Amino acid sequence: MSVILTGTDLRWVVGDRTILDGLSVQAEGGRILAVRGPSGSGKSSLLAILGGLIAPSAGTVVLNGVPVTPGDDVTMRRRFGLVLQGYGLVAALTARENVGVVLQAAGLPGAEVRARVEAVLERVGLSSVADHLVEDLSGGQQQRVAVARALVTASDVLLADEPTAELDADNRELVVALLTERARSGATVVIASHDPDVVDACDEVVDL
């Protein structure tokens, strides 16, 4: 069954400011949905709501008919892979450890964890710095670690918040290609970006 993530009549209010109001979106497996808009338009808030990190002020989010809310059980949470704008990496861990921790938390055997981590680090071009602490990596390298961590889980849904903001042209193309590949394998991919080249590579666009 195709993976369908739907947000209906979403509203997000912070203090006296309404950031999202009556927004409905649908993202389907096999396709990439771009969320486009200037800074402050609510792109990050929308991805956080779709991923169940925060509850909307109003409206609903469902994944294949099942509500997505903060505090969901582990089974639901594992259906999502996230690339956060601030990366969400653990500075005291290496690149390899940051990518592998999500698989270890899922209880995968050590040999499988190692194999999957090595494969994805190679794909994002970070094998040579796998044992470096992430705090010692450049911003672009940290961003690719965050992308690798999202990809390694092979989740049903991948939500990426400005996943190419710190990357040069070559690495931007690499990351977009990897996200596209993930979508074509059946995953639902949503990318928040203000980069026109990234948006042009997506199948559908929501403007905020």
Secondary structure as the mmCIF struct_conf table of DSSP 4:
data_model
#
loop_
_struct_conf.conf_type_id
_struct_conf.id
_struct_conf.beg_label_comp_id
_struct_conf.beg_label_asym_id
_struct_conf.beg_label_seq_id
_struct_conf.end_label_comp_id
_struct_conf.end_label_asym_id
_struct_conf.end_label_seq_id
STRN STRN1 ILE A 4 VAL A 14
TURN_TY1_P TURN_TY1_P1 GLY A 15 ASP A 16
STRN STRN2 ARG A 17 GLU A 28
TURN_TY1_P TURN_TY1_P2 GLY A 29 GLY A 30
STRN STRN3 ILE A 32 ARG A 36
TURN_TY1_P TURN_TY1_P3 SER A 39 GLY A 40
BEND BEND1 SER A 41 GLY A 42
HELX_RH_AL_P HELX_RH_AL_P1 LYS A 43 LEU A 50
TURN_TY1_P TURN_TY1_P4 GLY A 51 GLY A 52
BEND BEND2 LEU A 53 ILE A 54
BEND BEND3 SER A 57 SER A 57
STRN STRN4 ALA A 58 LEU A 63
TURN_TY1_P TURN_TY1_P5 ASN A 64 GLY A 65
STRN STRN5 VAL A 66 PRO A 67
TURN_TY1_P TURN_TY1_P6 PRO A 70 GLY A 71
HELX_RH_AL_P HELX_RH_AL_P2 VAL A 74 ARG A 77
TURN_TY1_P TURN_TY1_P7 ARG A 78 ARG A 79
STRN STRN6 PHE A 80 VAL A 83
TURN_TY1_P TURN_TY1_P8 GLN A 85 GLY A 86
TURN_TY1_P TURN_TY1_P9 ALA A 91 ALA A 92
BEND BEND4 LEU A 93 LEU A 93
STRN STRN7 THR A 94 THR A 94
HELX_RH_AL_P HELX_RH_AL_P3 ALA A 95 ALA A 105
TURN_TY1_P TURN_TY1_P10 ALA A 106 GLY A 107
HELX_RH_AL_P HELX_RH_AL_P4 GLY A 110 ARG A 123
TURN_TY1_P TURN_TY1_P11 VAL A 124 GLY A 125
HELX_RH_3T_P HELX_RH_3T_P1 SER A 127 VAL A 129
TURN_TY1_P TURN_TY1_P12 ALA A 130 ASP A 131
BEND BEND5 HIS A 132 HIS A 132
STRN STRN8 LEU A 133 LEU A 133
HELX_RH_3T_P HELX_RH_3T_P2 VAL A 134 ASP A 136
BEND BEND6 LEU A 137 LEU A 137
HELX_RH_AL_P HELX_RH_AL_P5 GLY A 139 VAL A 152
TURN_TY1_P TURN_TY1_P13 THR A 153 ALA A 154
BEND BEND7 ASP A 156 ASP A 156
STRN STRN9 VAL A 157 ASP A 161
BEND BEND8 GLU A 162 GLU A 162
TURN_TY1_P TURN_TY1_P14 PRO A 163 GLU A 166
HELX_RH_AL_P HELX_RH_AL_P6 ALA A 169 ARG A 184
TURN_TY1_P TURN_TY1_P15 SER A 185 GLY A 186
STRN STRN10 THR A 188 ALA A 192
HELX_RH_AL_P HELX_RH_AL_P7 PRO A 196 ASP A 200
TURN_TY1_P TURN_TY1_P16 ALA A 201 ALA A 201
BEND BEND9 CYS A 202 ASP A 203
STRN STRN11 GLU A 204 ASP A 207
#
